Every structure is written in C-alpha cells, then in structure tokens.
Amino acid sequence: MSQTPTGRPEKLIHMANQIASFFKTYPHDVAVPGIADHLRKFWGRDMRARILAHLDRGGDGLDPVVVEALGRLRER
C-alpha cells in the first residue's frame, strides 16, 4: 500500500499538522472536531485511510490534537 505519492507518510503528517496549526487559536473543544471535520470533508478516503494506518503504527510526528481528531474521525 502506497502511503503518499513518494511512498512515505511525511507529507500527510505535515498536512495534518498544518490543519492543527490553523486551529491552535481555537478552544480545544472546537479545534478537535474542526480538524476531524476538515479531514472528513477535504481529504480523500485513501488519504484518511493512510493517516489512520500511520496512527495505528504509533502516529510518529502527529500533533496530539491531530491524534485526538483522528480518533473522532474513526468513530464516525
């Protein structure tokens, strides 16, 4: 399974962390669902599957708020 066009998760990690950076000024209870909603609406199913697989392998490099948002995304 290819994780990104380059075969590494770094680009997805970077993108997810950029979304988290946008939400840094928001309260936590707004940021987490906002990140999850953004990933659900604007990332393709394959991108979401790859970032969730990275999380399952330990999630190295992911911002903690992204980890929490991915947990919510997975619940849906």
C-alpha positions in Angstrom: 0.0 0.0 0.0 1.5 3.3 -1.0 1.3 5.9 1.7 1.8 9.0 -0.4 3.0 9.7 -3.9 6.5 9.4 -2.6 5.7 6.3 -0.5 6.2 8.0 2.9 3.7 9.4 5.3 5.6 12.7 5.9 3.5 14.7 3.5 0.3 13.6 5.2 1.7 14.2 8.6 2.8 17.7 7.5 -0.6 18.4 6.0 -2.5 17.2 9.1 -0.2 19.2 11.4 -0.8 22.3 9.3 -4.5 21.9 9.8 -3.9 21.7 13.5 -1.8 24.8 13.4 -4.7 26.7 11.9 -6.9 25.6 14.8 -4.3 26.4 17.5 -6.2 29.7 18.3 -9.5 27.9 18.8 -10.6 26.3 22.0 -9.8 22.6 22.2 -13.4 21.6 22.1 -13.8 23.4 18.8 -10.4 22.5 17.3 -10.6 18.8 17.6 -14.0 18.4 15.8 -12.9 21.1 13.4 -9.8 19.1 12.4 -11.8 15.9 12.1 -14.5 17.7 10.0 -11.8 19.1 7.7 -10.2 15.7 7.2 -13.6 14.1 6.5 -14.7 16.8 4.0 -11.5 17.6 2.2 -9.2 14.5 2.3 -9.9 11.6 0.1 -10.8 8.2 1.5 -7.4 6.9 0.7 -5.6 9.8 2.4 -7.7 9.3 5.5 -7.0 5.5 5.5 -3.3 6.1 5.1 -3.1 8.7 8.0 -5.2 6.3 10.2 -2.8 3.5 9.3 0.1 5.7 10.3 -1.7 6.4 13.6 -2.1 2.6 14.1 1.7 2.3 13.7 2.3 4.8 16.5 1.5 8.1 14.8 5.1 9.4 15.0 5.2 13.1 14.2 1.5 13.8 14.5 0.4 16.8 16.7 -1.5 15.4 19.8 -4.6 17.3 18.7 -4.5 15.6 15.3 -4.3 12.3 17.1 -7.4 13.2 19.0 -9.2 14.4 15.9 -8.3 11.1 14.1 -9.9 9.2 16.9 -13.1 11.1 16.4 -12.9 10.6 12.7 -12.5 6.9 13.2 -15.6 6.8 15.4 -17.8 8.1 12.6 
